[in-house]
């Protein structure tokens, strides 16, 4: 995309009805008479006004979910969070994958080292645990509007507290809260993050709550309850977004040093006790998926699913070349210059996220710098600097239309609260809110329109295909559809037998494993999704049973991520070759200076016997050829040694013939 065609640079007539309504509201507010008594009545009824604005935020987020997102998660990260919540709701950090378990391999899923048939989502557990509560109550879609209402309310309280500590007139306090709540309500980016199943809306609420308690402590100190609340918010923030939690925890700790120095034993104990639930949740999740309390689930996943080795993390150097290959190929290795440019790009997105109008962010920065001797502006500036610097060393920008600068979303309620204080002096409530509405109508709406129309304008899996809740298998092609449709409670594990209790979404493999799964689960009703997205529909389908007297063909790309790898890394790739009928294979890429590598797969769900396993490779010059045959017992691990050659090597499939 030409940079000037990016939604961030688009300005024009409103693209849809909602933007036209925002234009009309903004124009009316801009010419609103200053002596009108409506604002006075609203400021004199702050609790009623705040409640109404919170409910409006909830309604707008529900509308965003239905209209912009199309009634389901759209970003693959969001589908993974939803999958994790459903796994948590089933009572564990992992779910049992019926055999053949390769049909449940997917992006962002890993297995514990000692349990290849157990799979879990790699993302931190804080938000999935929150979302699981609503999934257990019957509908995860309620979580977003609840977050929206709570975030608007906490932003109101935070702005009021900042006004009190600023030394300005007490009469302005409800006005500051009112304007901050209006900015929270009108932020289209917050509407997205409290609609889609992404973690940033929840972490923004935790950040705003912690900031409110910190600012409150400047005048009232910490009691046992408030210190416990601060610890709880920070601990859950670390469990939701660890790097964000550490960076903002440092800023909040520095801002609370005087209050904590004056505190007695009870507040200190309360703070420590509050930190425990989130920290223990994170450690337990890591232990369940990696086998160690201290190993990162994401680092373990990228060690198996991407490369080169050590590509995922903070620091200068290359990034992960499969998941973000377009980014890595365009900008090369991450160095100091790219760290600065990445940060500036995030800040550009973030400036639009604040109030749909970038000049308001610049106004906030200038006024905050001028008032940096005051504790409120100093806190907001320190949070902005620390969080921006923390993610400057992460190679992937992470921003996208609609979601904005998602690595900085947690700062929005703090900035909106401080902006409300400054804007009261220069513009007033009506005109500041008018600028936010006009900015969305004529500029910011294009980013959300780009999100609405991407990927066919619909989720990859329509939730209606999982109704009714009858036992059946639903085969899908995409990572998104699998993650958003997996229901762990559809499978019940009873001793050595797995029973199908409801609709179970399964990845298509286009090989013998599909028929093996149908047989192992004794599934009589099987369907395949056609046209995803949009307009997906269920079509009755039965996988062809492989003949008994021929080898079983197992497509290699369905075993991604592999069970293990050393000296090389693999990823799915498309191949146009007559001898590769599926058109897909595993691309084998060696680590620098490595001449020989090892690749291993786990095979289960096969008839219990001994097999001769023959790998089939492809290169552009040699075409298709077979590798060394090895003996495999099912269930068991197949290890393949691969020597580096002069050209790119691909693993197409594994053929299993009886060894009995």
C-alpha positions as a printed Julia matrix, in Angstrom:
660×3 Matrix{Float64}:
   0.0     0.0     0.0
   1.2     3.48   -0.86
   1.8     5.21    2.52
  -0.41    8.11    1.45
  -3.27    5.63    0.8
  -3.11    4.38    4.39
  -6.25    5.22    6.41
  -4.09    7.34    8.73
  -3.69    9.85    5.9
  -7.23    9.81    4.54
  -9.46   12.86    4.92
 -12.79   13.25    3.15
 -16.53   13.09    3.32
 -17.95   10.63    5.89
 -17.85    7.06    4.52
 -21.01    5.8     6.26
 -24.1     6.8     8.25
 -22.42    6.7    11.66
 -19.74    9.11   10.45
 -22.42   11.43    9.06
 -24.18   11.4    12.45
 -20.87   12.25   14.13
 -20.46   15.13   11.67
 -23.87   16.52   12.56
 -23.26   16.16   16.3
 -19.83   17.77   16.06
 -21.13   20.72   14.06
 -23.99   21.27   16.51
 -21.65   21.16   19.51
 -19.21   23.59   17.89
 -21.9    26.29   17.68
 -23.54   25.32   20.99
 -24.33   28.5    22.98
 -21.93   28.96   25.89
 -24.7    30.15   28.19
 -26.88   27.09   27.68
 -27.8    25.56   31.05
 -27.74   21.93   29.88
 -24.05   21.56   30.67
 -24.57   23.08   34.12
 -27.28   20.55   34.9
 -25.06   17.7    33.72
 -22.16   18.89   35.87
 -24.46   19.2    38.9
 -25.53   15.56   38.46
 -22.12   13.92   37.94
 -23.08   10.41   39.03
 -26.12   10.34   36.79
 -24.14   11.81   33.89
 -21.27    9.38   34.35
 -23.66    6.41   34.47
 -25.39    7.55   31.28
 -22.08    7.98   29.47
 -20.86    4.57   30.67
 -24.01    2.9    29.36
 -23.64    4.77   26.07
 -20.06    3.48   25.75
 -21.33   -0.05   26.33
 -24.0     0.37   23.66
 -21.51    1.78   21.14
 -19.1    -1.13   21.74
 -21.94   -3.59   21.2
 -22.8    -1.77   17.97
 -19.13   -1.89   16.91
 -19.03   -5.65   17.51
 -22.12   -6.2    15.38
 -21.6    -3.68   12.6
 -17.83   -3.24   12.15
 -16.61   -6.68   13.25
 -19.59   -8.5    11.77
 -20.49  -10.35   14.95
 -17.23  -12.13   15.72
 -13.47  -11.69   16.26
 -11.6   -10.57   13.15
  -7.9   -10.45   14.08
  -6.21  -13.83   14.56
  -4.92  -12.73   17.98
  -8.54  -12.05   18.98
  -9.62  -15.53   17.88
  -6.75  -17.0    19.94
  -7.85  -15.08   23.05
 -11.4   -16.39   22.58
 -10.05  -19.92   22.21
  -8.0   -19.51   25.39
 -11.06  -18.27   27.29
 -13.04  -21.33   26.24
 -10.18  -23.59   27.27
 -10.0   -21.87   30.67
 -13.77  -22.14   31.08
 -13.49  -25.89   30.56
 -11.37  -26.03   33.72
  -7.76  -26.17   32.55
  -4.99  -24.23   30.82
  -4.91  -26.89   28.07
  -7.43  -29.01   26.19
  -7.21  -32.66   25.22
  -6.82  -33.02   21.46
  -8.47  -36.17   20.11
  -6.17  -38.28   17.99
  -4.83  -37.69   15.43
  -3.84  -34.6    17.39
  -2.21  -32.99   14.33
  -5.72  -31.99   13.21
  -5.75  -29.58   16.17
  -2.33  -28.02   15.59
  -2.64  -24.32   14.87
  -0.93  -20.98   15.13
  -0.49  -19.79   18.72
  -0.98  -23.28   20.19
   1.71  -25.36   21.88
   1.77  -28.63   23.79
   3.43  -29.21   27.18
   6.76  -31.07   26.82
   5.38  -34.25   28.39
   1.87  -34.22   26.87
   1.77  -34.04   23.05
  -2.0   -34.57   23.02
  -2.63  -31.51   25.22
  -2.68  -28.05   23.62
  -2.9   -24.54   25.04
  -2.88  -20.95   23.79
   0.41  -19.12   24.26
  -0.96  -15.67   25.15
  -0.74  -14.46   28.78
  -3.66  -15.69   30.91
  -5.01  -12.48   32.49
  -7.54  -11.49   29.84
  -8.58  -15.07   28.93
  -9.38  -15.66   32.62
 -11.59  -12.55   32.61
 -13.26  -13.53   29.34
 -13.8   -17.09   30.59
 -16.12  -15.75   33.3
 -18.51  -14.41   30.66
 -18.15  -17.53   28.53
 -19.13  -19.55   31.58
 -22.12  -17.28   32.21
 -23.33  -17.98   28.7
 -22.04  -15.32   26.29
 -18.52  -13.92   25.9
 -19.94  -11.02   23.86
 -21.16   -9.33   27.05
 -17.57   -8.85   28.25
 -16.76   -6.04   25.81
 -19.67   -3.72   26.68
 -19.01   -4.32   30.39
 -15.38   -3.29   29.88
 -16.5    -0.22   27.93
 -18.83    0.95   30.69
 -16.26    0.33   33.43
 -13.48    2.07   31.49
 -15.57    5.2    30.91
 -16.52    5.3    34.6
 -12.93    4.88   35.85
 -11.72    7.53   33.39
 -14.32    9.89   34.88
 -13.04    9.24   38.42
  -9.4     9.54   37.36
  -9.99   12.95   35.74
 -11.82   14.18   38.83
  -8.92   13.06   41.04
  -6.35   14.71   38.76
  -8.33   17.95   38.92
  -8.38   17.84   42.72
  -4.61   17.41   43.03
  -3.93   20.09   40.39
  -4.96   22.91   42.73
  -7.55   24.27   40.31
 -11.04   25.33   41.34
 -13.1    22.53   42.89
 -16.03   23.7    40.73
 -14.19   22.41   37.66
 -13.87   18.85   38.99
 -17.16   17.45   37.63
 -16.54   19.21   34.31
 -13.16   17.48   34.0
 -14.75   14.11   34.73
 -17.54   14.79   32.25
 -15.15   15.73   29.43
 -12.82   12.79   30.12
 -15.78   10.39   30.01
 -16.92   11.95   26.73
 -13.44   11.48   25.25
 -13.43    7.87   26.41
 -16.84    7.34   24.85
 -15.92    8.96   21.53
 -12.54    7.22   21.08
 -13.19    4.85   18.18
 -10.09    2.85   19.08
 -11.47    2.15   22.55
 -14.73    1.08   20.94
 -12.75   -1.49   18.99
 -10.76   -2.71   21.99
 -13.94   -3.11   24.04
 -15.66   -4.99   21.2
 -13.12   -7.42   19.74
 -11.68  -10.12   22.01
  -8.29   -8.44   22.34
  -6.63   -7.96   25.72
  -5.99   -4.21   25.5
  -9.4    -3.04   26.69
  -9.02   -5.1    29.86
  -5.44   -3.94   30.42
  -6.52   -0.31   29.84
  -9.11   -0.72   32.59
  -6.48   -2.17   34.94
  -4.1     0.69   34.1
  -6.75    3.36   34.67
  -7.75    1.77   37.99
  -4.14    1.64   39.17
  -3.56    5.25   38.09
  -6.67    6.41   39.96
  -5.45    4.73   43.16
  -1.98    6.24   42.74
  -3.3     9.79   42.2
  -5.73    9.34   45.08
  -2.84    8.37   47.38
  -1.18   11.76   46.84
  -3.78   13.42   49.05
  -5.18   10.52   51.11
  -2.3     8.08   51.4
  -2.69    4.32   51.14
  -4.93    2.25   53.35
  -4.98   -1.52   53.36
  -7.88   -1.69   50.89
  -6.53    0.85   48.39
  -3.04   -0.7    48.48
  -4.55   -4.15   47.9
  -6.52   -2.74   44.95
  -3.37   -1.23   43.47
  -1.51   -4.52   43.82
  -4.4    -6.46   42.33
  -4.59   -4.17   39.29
  -0.83   -4.26   38.69
  -0.58   -8.03   39.2
  -3.39   -8.7    36.75
  -1.82   -6.22   34.32
   1.42   -8.23   34.42
  -0.61  -11.42   33.87
  -2.34   -9.78   30.89
   0.5    -7.89   29.21
   3.76   -8.61   31.08
   5.98   -5.97   29.45
   3.29   -3.3    29.79
   2.74   -4.26   33.41
   6.43   -4.02   34.25
   6.88   -0.65   32.5
   3.79    0.97   34.01
   4.43   -0.68   37.37
   7.78    1.1    37.44
   6.11    4.44   36.65
   3.37    3.94   39.25
   5.91    2.82   41.83
   7.98    5.96   41.31
   4.84    8.11   41.56
   3.83    6.34   44.8
   7.19    6.38   46.54
   6.27    9.13   49.01
   2.86    7.65   49.77
   4.37    4.2    50.29
   7.19    5.62   52.42
   4.58    7.02   54.82
   2.5     3.84   54.78
   2.42    1.44   57.69
   2.69   -2.33   57.59
  -0.93   -2.96   56.6
  -0.81   -1.09   53.25
   2.53   -2.7    52.35
   1.11   -6.13   53.15
  -2.04   -5.29   51.2
   0.0    -4.28   48.14
   2.04   -7.49   48.25
  -1.07   -9.62   48.77
  -2.84   -7.9    45.88
   0.03   -8.68   43.51
  -0.19  -12.41   44.17
  -3.29  -13.49   42.16
  -2.02  -12.1    38.86
   1.58  -13.22   39.34
   0.56  -16.73   40.41
  -1.86  -16.99   37.48
   0.93  -16.12   35.03
   3.39  -18.58   36.62
   0.82  -21.39   36.71
   0.0   -20.85   33.05
   3.68  -20.96   32.08
   4.17  -24.12   34.15
   1.23  -25.83   32.46
   2.4   -25.08   28.91
   6.2   -25.15   29.16
   6.88  -27.39   32.14
   8.59  -24.55   34.01
   7.3   -21.62   36.05
   9.93  -19.36   34.5
   9.84  -20.25   30.79
   7.84  -17.96   28.5
   5.05  -19.64   26.53
   5.58  -17.26   23.63
   9.33  -17.89   23.47
   8.68  -21.65   23.46
   6.15  -21.29   20.64
   8.39  -19.18   18.41
  11.3   -21.57   19.03
   9.15  -24.23   17.32
   7.08  -22.19   14.87
   9.36  -19.5    13.46
  12.91  -18.45   12.92
  15.73  -17.81   12.9
  16.46  -18.89   16.47
  15.75  -16.19   19.03
  13.78  -14.09   16.56
  11.01  -13.2    19.02
  11.82  -10.8    21.81
  13.26   -7.41   22.66
  16.53   -6.14   21.25
  18.2    -5.22   17.99
  18.5    -7.79   15.24
  16.24   -9.75   12.94
  12.6   -10.54   13.62
  10.55  -13.67   12.94
  10.63  -14.24    9.2
   7.49  -16.37    8.83
   4.78  -14.64   10.85
   6.04  -11.14   10.07
   8.08  -11.86    6.98
   6.74   -8.84    5.11
   7.93   -6.54    7.89
  11.37   -8.15    8.13
  11.92   -8.14    4.35
  10.93   -4.48    4.01
  13.01   -3.0     6.79
  15.8    -5.53    7.4
  17.3    -5.92   10.84
  16.01   -3.84   13.72
  18.55   -1.22   14.76
  18.49    2.12   16.58
  17.11    4.0    13.55
  14.29    1.53   13.0
  13.49    1.53   16.72
  12.98    5.3    16.51
  10.94    5.05   13.29
   8.78    2.25   14.72
   8.13    4.35   17.81
   7.19    7.39   15.72
   4.8     5.29   13.66
   3.16    3.96   16.83
   2.88    7.48   18.22
   1.23    8.65   14.99
  -1.39    5.92   15.36
  -1.67    6.69   19.05
  -2.28   10.38   18.4
  -5.39    9.44   16.41
  -6.48    6.88   19.01
  -6.68    9.47   21.79
  -9.64   11.49   20.5
  -9.89   10.82   16.73
  -7.98   14.06   16.01
  -4.16   14.16   16.1
  -3.76   17.87   17.04
  -5.41   17.15   20.4
  -2.58   14.73   21.19
   0.01   17.36   20.26
  -1.83   19.87   22.44
  -1.72   17.38   25.32
   2.04   16.83   24.92
   2.83   20.54   24.83
   0.7    21.37   27.87
   1.95   18.33   29.81
   5.55   19.34   29.16
   4.8    22.91   30.25
   3.19   21.57   33.45
   5.76   18.81   34.06
   6.49   20.13   37.55
   2.97   19.06   38.56
   2.56   15.4    39.62
  -0.32   14.58   37.24
   1.36   15.61   33.98
   4.64   14.11   35.22
   2.93   10.75   35.8
   1.33   10.68   32.35
   4.57   11.72   30.6
   6.6     9.1    32.46
   4.1     6.37   31.53
   4.18    7.45   27.88
   7.99    7.54   27.75
   8.48    4.22   29.54
   5.91    2.31   27.5
   7.09    3.76   24.19
  10.72    2.97   25.04
   9.85   -0.56   26.17
   8.26   -1.48   22.84
  10.85    0.4    20.77
  13.02   -2.73   20.98
  10.27   -4.99   19.62
  10.71   -5.46   15.87
   7.02   -5.69   14.96
   5.07   -2.42   14.86
   1.83   -4.08   16.03
  -0.48   -1.29   14.83
  -3.35   -1.82   12.41
  -6.43    0.1    11.17
  -9.14    0.06   13.81
  -6.91   -1.28   16.56
  -4.53    1.67   16.34
  -1.27    1.62   18.28
  -2.32   -1.34   20.38
   0.93   -1.46   22.35
   0.06    1.98   23.75
  -3.71    1.61   24.24
  -3.32    1.29   28.02
  -2.28    4.95   28.15
  -5.5     6.3    26.63
  -7.56    6.7    29.84
  -4.65    8.52   31.54
  -4.16   10.83   28.59
  -7.87   11.48   28.14
  -8.14   12.43   31.81
  -5.22   14.86   31.58
  -6.43   16.24   28.24
  -9.77   17.01   29.87
  -8.02   19.23   32.43
  -6.08   21.16   29.82
  -8.91   21.43   27.27
 -11.27   22.94   29.84
  -8.98   25.97   29.98
  -8.76   26.53   26.22
 -11.78   24.98   24.48
 -14.39   23.91   26.99
 -16.38   20.68   27.07
 -18.59   21.2    24.01
 -15.88   22.23   21.56
 -13.38   19.59   22.68
 -15.99   16.87   22.24
 -16.99   18.49   18.93
 -13.41   18.16   17.64
 -13.43   14.48   18.59
 -16.69   13.9    16.71
 -15.58   15.9    13.67
 -12.2    14.16   13.65
 -13.87   10.75   13.57
 -16.33   11.79   10.88
 -13.88   13.32    8.42
 -10.67   11.4     9.22
 -10.63    8.69   11.88
 -13.59    6.75   10.47
 -11.54    5.6     7.47
  -9.36    3.36    9.65
 -12.4     1.58   11.05
 -14.0     1.32    7.62
 -10.8    -0.42    6.45
 -11.19   -2.89    9.33
 -14.87   -3.44    8.55
 -14.22   -4.36    4.92
 -11.03   -6.44    5.34
 -11.01  -10.23    4.88
 -14.28  -10.26    3.0
 -16.07   -8.06    5.53
 -16.95  -10.89    7.92
 -15.41  -13.18   10.56
 -13.79  -16.35    9.26
 -16.35  -18.45   11.12
 -19.99  -17.53   11.62
 -21.05  -18.62   15.11
 -24.33  -19.91   13.67
 -22.55  -22.87   12.06
 -22.0   -24.29   15.55
 -25.74  -24.43   16.2
 -27.41  -26.64   17.23
 -25.12  -28.04   19.89
 -25.24  -31.57   18.5
 -22.24  -33.95   18.32
 -20.57  -33.48   14.93
 -17.28  -32.61   13.29
 -16.86  -29.34   11.38
 -13.74  -29.24    9.18
 -12.27  -25.78    8.44
  -9.31  -24.52    6.41
  -8.09  -21.4     8.23
  -6.31  -20.69   11.5
  -8.89  -17.98   12.29
 -11.89  -20.25   11.82
 -10.4   -23.02   13.95
  -9.47  -20.77   16.88
 -12.78  -18.89   16.92
 -14.85  -22.07   16.72
 -13.07  -24.56   18.97
 -15.26  -25.66   21.9
 -13.19  -27.83   24.28
 -16.3   -29.02   26.11
 -17.42  -30.73   22.9
 -14.99  -33.53   23.73
 -15.09  -35.61   26.89
 -12.15  -37.79   27.86
 -13.16  -41.0    29.62
 -10.2   -43.19   30.44
  -8.74  -44.3    27.13
 -11.76  -43.25   25.1
 -12.71  -39.84   23.73
 -16.42  -39.08   23.31
 -17.88  -36.38   21.08
 -20.43  -34.34   23.07
 -21.02  -31.32   20.8
 -19.84  -29.57   17.63
 -16.07  -29.89   17.29
 -14.13  -27.69   14.87
 -11.2   -29.5    13.23
  -8.45  -28.4    10.83
  -8.57  -29.95    7.38
  -5.49  -31.98    6.54
  -6.44  -33.4     3.12
  -4.92  -36.74    4.07
  -5.71  -40.0     5.85
  -5.95  -38.36    9.27
  -9.41  -36.96    8.55
 -10.87  -40.45    8.14
  -8.92  -41.69   11.16
 -10.44  -38.98   13.37
 -13.96  -39.78   12.16
 -13.36  -43.42   12.99
 -11.73  -42.78   16.36
 -14.59  -40.51   17.5
 -17.28  -42.63   15.84
 -18.59  -39.39   14.32
 -21.6   -39.85   12.05
 -22.38  -36.2    11.19
 -19.48  -34.46    9.48
 -19.42  -31.15    7.66
 -17.0   -28.93    5.82
 -17.18  -25.13    5.72
 -17.58  -23.65    2.26
 -16.61  -20.08    1.36
 -14.95  -18.68    4.48
 -15.52  -15.72    4.66
 -18.12  -14.37    3.96
 -21.31  -16.38    3.51
 -19.84  -19.53    5.04
 -22.2   -22.48    5.13
 -22.08  -26.07    6.3
 -21.99  -28.8     3.67
 -22.37  -32.48    4.66
 -19.13  -34.26    3.91
 -17.36  -37.53    4.62
 -13.6   -37.96    4.25
 -12.61  -40.83    1.97
 -11.38  -43.85    3.88
  -7.83  -44.87    2.87
  -7.52  -48.35    1.33
  -6.16  -50.96    3.72
  -3.47  -52.2     1.35
  -1.78  -48.87    0.54
   0.5   -46.61    2.59
  -1.08  -43.86    4.66
  -0.25  -40.41    3.31
   0.21  -37.71    5.96
   0.69  -34.13    4.77
   3.73  -32.59    6.49
   2.33  -29.04    6.77
  -0.45  -30.28    9.07
   2.23  -31.2    11.63
   3.2   -27.53   11.98
   4.44  -26.48   14.5
   6.62  -29.59   14.69
   7.19  -31.67   17.8
  10.82  -30.56   17.87
  13.57  -29.07   15.72
  17.29  -28.44   16.01
  19.64  -26.6    13.68
  16.77  -25.61   11.39
  13.27  -24.22   11.39
  10.21  -24.87    9.24
   7.04  -23.14    8.15
   4.16  -23.89    5.75
   4.65  -22.77    2.15
   2.81  -22.97   -1.18
   4.39  -25.01   -3.99
   3.25  -25.3    -7.6
   4.55  -28.73   -8.63
   2.71  -31.7   -10.19
   4.24  -34.12   -7.7
   2.98  -32.06   -4.74
  -0.78  -32.51   -5.2
  -1.79  -30.55   -2.1
   0.18  -27.5    -3.24
   1.54  -27.04    0.28
   4.64  -28.27    2.1
   6.97  -27.39    4.95
   9.77  -25.06    3.92
  12.99  -26.15    5.65
  15.38  -23.33    6.51
  18.68  -23.92    8.28
  20.08  -21.81   11.06
  23.24  -19.88   10.11
  26.37  -22.06    9.92
  24.34  -25.28   10.4
  25.06  -28.1     7.94
  22.76  -30.74    9.43
  19.46  -30.31   11.25
  16.89  -32.45   13.03
  13.12  -32.37   12.67
  10.68  -34.47   14.69
   6.93  -35.11   14.55
   4.48  -36.81   16.88
   2.1   -39.32   15.31
  -0.94  -40.69   17.11
  -4.42  -41.91   16.22
  -3.02  -44.56   13.88
  -3.69  -48.28   14.26
  -1.28  -49.54   16.92
   1.46  -51.23   14.96
   4.94  -50.66   13.55
   5.35  -48.56   10.39
   8.02  -47.77    7.83
   7.95  -43.98    7.58
   9.28  -42.43    4.37
   9.62  -38.64    4.02
   8.99  -37.1     0.59
  10.94  -33.95   -0.28
  10.92  -31.43   -3.13
  13.4   -28.96   -4.55
  13.05  -26.85   -7.66
  15.97  -28.55   -9.43
  15.47  -32.17   -8.35
  11.69  -32.2    -8.12
  10.23  -34.79   -5.75
  12.42  -37.44   -4.1
  12.28  -39.65   -1.02
  14.43  -39.55    2.08
  15.66  -42.24    4.43
  12.98  -44.64    5.67
  12.69  -45.0     9.44
  10.68  -47.26   11.72
   7.83  -45.67   13.67
   5.62  -47.1    16.4
   2.25  -45.42   16.96
   1.8   -43.41   19.06
   5.35  -42.18   18.86
   7.92  -39.67   17.67
   9.45  -39.7    14.22
  12.85  -38.0    13.96
  14.27  -36.99   10.58
  17.88  -35.89   10.04
  18.28  -33.44    7.15
  21.51  -32.28    5.52
  21.84  -28.82    4.07
  21.89  -28.75    0.28
  22.62  -26.15   -2.4
  18.96  -25.12   -2.82
  15.79  -24.58   -0.81
  14.33  -27.85    0.5
  10.67  -28.62    1.19
   9.09  -31.55    3.05
   5.88  -32.52    1.26
   4.53  -35.56    3.12
   5.26  -38.66    5.16
   4.12  -42.04    3.85
   3.54  -44.83    6.35
   3.58  -48.48    5.28
   3.06  -51.45    7.58
   6.25  -52.9     9.03
   4.57  -56.01   10.43
